[in-house]
Amino acid sequence: RAYTYAGLAYGAECYCGNKLPATASKPEECNSECKGEKGSICGGVNRLSVYRVEELRAGARRWRNVIYRGCFRAPENLTDTFPASLIQPNLTVEMCSEFCSKKEFPLAVIRGQECYCGYPTGRFSLHDGTDGLLCSGTRNASSTAEGKYCLVYQTPVQDTRCTDRKFLTTKSKVFVALSSFPGAGNTWARHLIEHATGYYTGSYYFDGALYNKGFKGEKDHWRSRRTICVKTHESGKTEIEMFDSAILLIRNPYKSLMAEFNRKYAGHLGYATDRNWKSKEWPDFVNSYASWWASHVLDWLKYGKRLLVIHYEDLKQSLIPKLKEMVEFLNMTVTEDRLLCVENNRDGNFKRSGAKQKDFEPFTQEMKDLINRYILTVDEALRGRNFTGLPREYVPR
C-alpha cells in the first residue's frame, strides 16, 4: 500500500508505516515463529520484526493499485479542502498518486497541472460524481472544463482516520447482539461497526482466521460486555433472551445460502467448486438451511426485546444512512468524517477474492418453491411487527 516499512508481530500480524521508532529492541525479543512459514521469525509479544520495502523498478510503478474514482466538481477553495498540494507542468496521474502516497493520503485529486492530496470529507464527500466528459473525457491530467471539475484517484494508502479500535473501557450496560443467518454479511457489518464506533465487536463463537484479520474481540468471552455488540447466528428462545437488544441483519436467502455454501467449502473469502455445487451436499444444504433462514428471523421477531432490522441490500446501497442507524441504535455518536472514512474503506479485507463465479442457476424449481414460501412467511411476519417488509428483490422469482 505504498508504505516504506513492514512490521511482523505475534507470528501472524502485519503492520505498515513510513517511520521507525526511535529505539530498537534486542533481537532475541523477536521470538515468535511465523504461522505461515516455519523456521522464520515474525516478531514477538509487543515486538515487531521490521523490513524495509524495496522500491519497485520504474517500469513496474505505473498505476500500482491506483483506482479511478471519477470526475467531480472541484470545491471552491481546494487549498483549504486538501492538506497537501503540488503544481507540476506536464503532471501525470502517476506523479500525483506517488506524491500523495508519500504524504500518506488516500486520495489524489487532479485539476490541470495541480495535484491535491487528502481524504473524503463533508466538503468533498465523493457522493456527487459528474459526467466524465466534463473532465475532458480523459483519465490523465489534461485541463478540466475551466477548472470547475477535477479527476479523483484512490492511492494505495489506507484511510487511517477510522482504523483505531479498542475494547470498551467500562462494561456495557446494554448487551447488544448483531444477529444474522450465516452468509448474511455479519463479518462485513462487524467491520463497518468497528471502524465507525472505534470499538471491537465480540462473537458467540471463536474464529481464529477472523482474529488474525484484526477482529480482536473474537478472543474475548462473548459475555464480557467489553465489546460494542456480539455476533451470533443463534435463534433459540434462551439464547435470544440473553440479549437486551439486537441488530437483526437480513439478506436475500438465495444470496445467503450461496454465500454460506461458499464459506463452508472455501472459507470466508473463497468460492466453492463446480464439483461442490453439483454434489448431493448442495440440495441437502438447501433443504436444511432454507428453513433455518426463516426460523432465525421469526424467532428474533418473537423473542427479541428491542430490535433494529437492517437489510444487507439496503446497507450496501445506502451505506452511510444505514450505518448511522446502527451506530445510533448502539447509543454512539460519530463524526461525518469518520463515517466517510468507513465508506472509503467499506470492503475491508472481506470481499471474496479470485475469479468471481460465473452467472449460473444452482437452484432447481423445487428449491425455489421452498425458499419462496419462506420469503412470504418472513415478509408477512416483519410487516405484522410494523417493520418494513423484505426488499422487492427477495420476492419470488
N, C-alpha and C positions, 0 to 999 in steps of 0.2 A: 504493500500500500504506500510505497514511496517513502518509507522511513529509513533512517541510516543504521539503526541498531535493532537486533532481535534478541530478546532475552528469554531463556527457558527456566522454569521453576517447577518444583514438586514432581518432576518426572513427566508431567503431562500438560503444563500450562505455558502458553506463548504470549509474550508481551512485546510491543513495538514502541520505538521512540527515537528522538533525534539528539538527546543529551544523555551523557553518562553521569552517575552520581560522583560526588567529589572524592569519596574514598572507596577503595576496593576491599573486599573481604578476603579471608585466607582461602586459597584454592581448595583445601581439604574440607571446607564447609559446604562445597557443592558436591554432594554425595548421593543424589537421587538418580537411579538408573532410568533412562528413557523408557517409557512404557512401550514405545513402538520400535525401539532399536536396542536390543540387549548389548551390554558392554559399553554403551555410550552414556555420558553423564548429562542430565538435563537439570542443572541447578540443584537446589536443596530446599529445606524448610526456611522460608523467608530469605532465600538466596537465589540469585539469577546467574546463569551461565550466559554471558553476553557475547554476541557475534556481530561483527560489522558486515552490513550488506554491501556487496561489491556493486559498483556502478555497472549497468548494462552497457554493452557496446553501442556506439552511436546509432547504428542501423536498427538496433532492437528496441530503442527507446520510444520510437514513434507510436503514439496512440496507446501507450501501455495503460490499460484499464480506464481510459478516458471515455466518458459516456456523454453523448449529446442530449441535453435536457430540453432544448427548444429555443424559440425566438420569443422574447418578452419585451414589453415596453420598459424602457430604462427609467429608473427612479429620477426624480427631479434633481437631486444632488447625489451623484454617485460617490463622491469622496466622503460624504457624511454616512452613506449607507454601507460602504465597504471599507474595511480597516487597512487594506494594502492595495497599492496600485503601481502600474508601470506604463510608461509611454515608450513605444518602440516602433520605429519605422519598419515596414515590412513584417509586422507582427504576424505570427502564425499561432494556430491552436496549440501546437506542441510547446512553443515558447511560453505562452500564457499558463498552460497547465503545469509545466515544470516550475515556473516561478511561484505559482500558488501552492503547489505541492511542497516546495521547500519552506514556504511560510506556514505550512500546516493548515491550509484552508481546504474545505471540501468543494467549493465552487470556484470556477474560473469564468469570469464574465468579460466578454469582448465587445468593444464598440470602436470600430475603425482601428486606429493604432493604439487604442487604450486598452489595458488589461487591468481588471479589478478582481480582488480575491475576498471571499467572505463566506457567510452562512445564509441559509434561508431565514428570514426574519419577518416581522409584521410589515416592514416597509417593502420587502421583496420576498414574497412567500412562495413563488413559483406556482401559484394556483391559476393564474390568468395568462396562459400562453396565447400567442397570436399567430396569425398566418406566417409561415416560414418565408413567404415571398417578401414580407416587409423587412426581412433581414437580407435582402438582395438574392434570396433563393440559394445562398451558398452556405457551406459549413466551414468556411475559412474566415479570415479576419478582414475581409473587404468591408468598406464603409457601409453602414446600415442606415437606410432611409432617414437622412438628415439628422442623424444622431439621436432619433427618438426611440430606437429599438436596439437591443443587444442580444448577442448569442450567449447561451449559458451551457457550460460543460461541467460534469461531475468529475473531480480529480480522484486519484486513488486514495486520498486521505480520508479517514473516517471522521465524521462529525462527532466530536467528543463531548459536546455540551450536555448530553444526556446519558453518558455511559457510566457515570459514577453510581454505584448501588451499595446498599448496606442493609443490615438487619435493623428492625425497629429497636429503638433504644429502651422503650418500655413496652410491656406486654399489651397486645391489642385487646381492648375491651369488647370489641365486636369480632366474632370469629366468622370469617367470610370464606365461602367455598367458591372456586372457579370450576364449575361443573360442566362436563360435556360428555357426550358419547365419544368413544375413541375415533380418531380420524376427523374430528370436527374443528381442528385448529387450535387446540388447547395450548400447545407449546408456543405457537406463534403469538397467541393472546398473552401468554405469560411474558414473552419478550417485550411486547408493547407496554404492558402494565409496569414491568420493572423499570424500563427506560423512561416512562412518563413520570412515575412516582419517585424513583430513586431508591426503592426498597425491593428486596428479594421476595419472590413468591415461594411458597412451600409446595410439598407434594405428599399425598396419601401414600405414595409408593416411593421407591428409590431407583433412579435410573443413572447409572454411572456415566453413561455417554453424555447425558444432559448436564451432569455435574461438571464434567470436563469441558463442556462448551460454555461454562460460566454461570449455570444455574446453581449457585452456592446453597440455596435453600433446600436442594434435594437431600442434603445430608442432615438437615435439621429435623428433629422429630416433628411430625405433622401437627401435633397439638401444642407445640411450644409457644404459639402466638407471637413469635418473633418475626413472622413474615406477613406481608400485606394481604395475602389471600392464599388459599391452598387448593392445588389441583386435585380433582377427584373425578373418577368415572363411576363411582358407586351410586346406587339408586335405591337401596333398601330404606325402609322407614327409619330404622335405628340409626343408620349412617347419616341420613339427611337431617334428622333432628338434633344431631351433634352440633350443627352449624346454626349461627344466629341469622345469617343471610347468605345469599348466593347470587353470583352472576351465572346465569344459565346460557351457555353458548350452544346454539343450534345450527347445524349445517345440513344442506340438502342430503338426504340419505343415500342417494345414488353416488354422490361425490364422497361422502363419509365412508361408505362401505369400501369403495375402491381405495381410498387413502389408507384405511386401516389394513386392508389386504396387502397393499404395498409395504406398509410398515412391518407387518407380520413376517413377510418373506424377504424384505430387503432393507430393513432398518428405517430410521426417521427420514433419511434423505435419498433413498434408492427406489427402484421400481421392480415389482415382481416380473418374472419372465413369462414368455408366452406359454411355456410348459405349465407354470403355476396356474395361469388363467384357464387353461384347457383341462386341468385336472379335476378330479372329483371334489377336491378341497373347496373349490370356488362355490359350486351350488350348495354344498353343506354349510359353508361360511354364511352365505346369503340367508339361508333358511333360519339359522340360529341368531345371526346378528341383526337382521331386519326388525325382529320383534323387540330386541333389546333397545334399538334406536328409539322406538316408540315408547316402551315402558320407562326408559330413562327420563324422558320429558314428562310423561304422565305422573310418575312418582314425585318428581320435584315440584310439579304444579300442585300436587295433592298435599305433600308433607312439608314443603319449604315454607319457612316463616316469613321471609321477605325476599322477593326475587327481582332481579333486573334481567330481562330476556334480551339477548343480543344475537342477531342472526349473522353468521360468519360472512355471508354475502354482502350485507349492509356495512359491516366493518371494513371489508375490502374496498367497497365502493366509496364510502364516506368515512375515511379513517379518523380524521380529527374530530368531527362531531360525535361519532360513536365512542371514541376513546375518552372524550370529555365526559360523556355519560358514565362510563365505567369508573373514571377517576373520582367523579363527584359521588357516585354510589359508595366508593371506598372512603369517603369523607376526607379527600385530599384536595389541595389546591396546587395547580401547576401553572407556570407561565406559558404564554403563547409561543415564545421562542423554544422552550423545551419540547412542546408538542410538535413544532415544526422540525426539530432535530429528530424526534422519533419517526416522523413521516419520512425524513431524509434517509433514515436507517431502517425503514419499515420491514424489510425482509430478514434482516439479521443474517444468521447462518442457517436458516431453516427452510430454504427453498430446495426442493428435490433437485439434485444435480444430474448430469449426464443427459443423454438424448431423451427428450420428452416422449412419452408414449404416443404412438400414432392414434388418431381417432379410430376407435373401434367400439363395438357394442357388446360388452360382456354379459348383458342382461337378457335373458330369454323372456318371452311374453309372460310365461308363468311367474317368473321373478318380478316382473313389472306389476302384474296384477296384485301380487302380495304386498309389495312396497307401496303401491298407490293406495291401498286400503289403509295402511298405517299412516300415510301422509294425511288423508282425510280425517282420520281419528284425532291426530295431534293438532291439526288446524282447528278443528271444532273445539277441542279442549282449551286451546290458547284463547280463542275468542270468548269461550264461556267464562274465562277468568279475567276478561277485559284487557287482554294483551292483544297486540297486533297479530293477525294471522300469519301463516307462513308466506314467504315471498312467492310471487306468482310462478317463478321458475321451478318451484317444487311440484307444482300442480301436475297431476297425472299426465303422462305422455304416451 
